[in-house]
Amino acid sequence: MAPGANIGPNGAVFEATHGSAPKYKGLDKVNPTALILSGMLMLRHLKEFDAADRLEKAVADVIAEGKYVTYDLKPNRDDPTAVGTSKMADAICARLG
């Protein structure tokens, strides 16, 4: 869930710190939080503080509610109520209003 930022004098790259996880490509299974929060870091870097704060709060609210989260955020990883990547991302977007 850790976002990443590599910021230099002539550019910046924002990415999930865990890498791309190609074995999960197309499975709609992985937690999108690290990549979404990397976007939040980018917004802060661009001095879009209000947008960054709203995005960070939306992520925190979805996780706290626990309804639209991926299997790794459930108390039991076999929880049938876990959602996929896209549904969790959709829930975060919905929180943004």
Secondary structure, 3 states (H helix, E strand, C coil): CCEEEEEECCEEEEEECCCCCHHHCCCCCCCCHHHHHHHHHHHHHCCCHHHHHHHHHHHHHHHHHCCCCCHHHCCCCCCCCCCCHHHHHHHHHHHHC
